[in-house]
Amino acid sequence: MKYLRLPDNQSHILPFYLAMEEYATRIIGEDDLFFMWQVTPTVIFGRNQVIQNEVNLDYCDANGIEYYRRKSGGGCVFADMNNIMFSYITRSDNVTLTFSRYTTAVVEMLKLLGLNASDNSRNDIMIDGCKVSGNAFYHMPGFSIVHGTMLYDTDRQHMANAITPSKQKLESKGVKSVESRITTLSQHIGLNIEDFKKHVRSTMCDGEIEISDNDVQQIDNIMQGYLTPEFILGNNPRCNTTRKQHIGGVGEIEVRFQLVHNIINNINITGDFFLLGDIDHLVVDRLNGTPYTRQAIENAIKHIDMSQIIMNLTNKQFINLLYN
């Protein structure tokens, strides 16, 4: 695996690094690519999340904390300069296998430091049972991209106040707050943050590729799509019916739709789940215009496998959520 290095040490806003992941798919060769990055205080939330449900916008605005949407699924995280972000890009269409391979590599890297590291069944990497890293992935044609946090240290007050997960989500994990379920590397190792980053590179990479100033300009061009209000705020069509549930192994799913004469319209599916397929074409388009009966919903999705669209979700679970 090769380390992808910028031509200077200039710090960028978070969407630049998301765009850098996309750009990396254009230059990837036989080797996988990996890079690390840090940002000033920022909240990053998942592709399918509703910003008002996940981010304390008033607190962020008052404290100079930026907030951006990413293209991967999963939940909302807080990042600052003491939180190292990892990005991994590989030539593969199998995102679940890629995700597993990546988290295993990170766990082994931590174990080399003598840490009791493990990954859970979904997206977290743990030390002594507490979360030190949250990860997400998405797919581009022919490529898989995994990115995640690595908490060396962080501003716990900002983390606790900038993110607003639902009470149901926290209860499903058996914790009372975001802060109570995390740990930081600084509590477990004697390395400073720069020495830890050197350990990561020497363990996970066997060379580097330096991108050019021209590459940086092209990354800037890609980044513009992440900065539009339409992408950041998302699509929240008018609805009069909401169904919401936290499903073990899947995540939190909220389905909003408008019922007009008992016909489903303007359906929108949000949450912190991991998306594997085209949910708009394969699910939303099939359900819009469908009568709101259990049989009609079953018929609308009987030829698709929901677990291939939303990770670990069964057709029965989705139908029960939609028509409870």
PECORWO-V430222 format. One line per field, one symbol per residue. ss: DSSP state (H for helix, E for strand, L for the rest). phi: phi as a letter, one per 20 degrees, with the letter a starting at -180 (. if undefined). psi: psi as a letter, one per 20 degrees, with the letter a starting at -180 (. if undefined). Layout:
ss->???
phi->???
psi->???
This chain:
ss->LEEEELLLLLLLLHHHHHHHHHHHHHHLLLLLEEEEELLLLEEEELLLLLHHHHELHHHHHHLLLEEEELLLLLLLEEELLLEEEEEEEELLLLHHHHHHHHHHHHHHHHHLLLLLEEELLLLEEEELLEEEEEEEEEEELLEEEEEEEEELLLLHHHHHHHELLLHHHHHHLLLLLLHHHELLHHHLLLLLHHHHHHHHHHHHLLLEEELLHHHHHHHHHHHHHHHLHHHHHLLLLLLLEEEEEEELLLEEEEEEEEEELLEEEEEEEEELLLELLLHHHHHHHHHLLLELLHHHHHHHHLLLLHHHLELLLLHHHHHHHHLL
phi->.deedffbefecfgggffffffffffdfdfefdbbdbccfgbdccfgdeegfeddeffffffdmeebbedeeeneecdcbfeceddcccbeaeeffffffffffffffffffeneedbdefcbdddclndfdbdcbbbddgnccccbaebffaaefffffeedcffffffffemcebgffddccffeccefffffffffgffedccrbceeefffgfffgffggffefgfffendcffbccccbbedgndpeccddbddclmdfclfcdcqdfeedcffffedgffefnegecffffgffdfecdffeddgmeegfffffffce
psi->pqpopqirjpqrrghghghhgghhhhipchqqqqrqqqqrpqpprrhjqohhhhpnhggghhjkprpqqrirbaapqpqaijoppqpppqnqinhggggggghgggghghhijjqmqrqaiejqpqpkiqpipqqrrrpqoiqqppqrqongrrnhggghhhpmqqhggghhikrirghijrrqhiiiqiqrhhhghhggghgiqkaqppqrhhggghghghhhhiiqhggghaonrprjppppqpppigappppprpoolkppqlqporakrpphanhgghgghhhpjpqmqgghgghhjhjqohiigppjpqggggghghm.
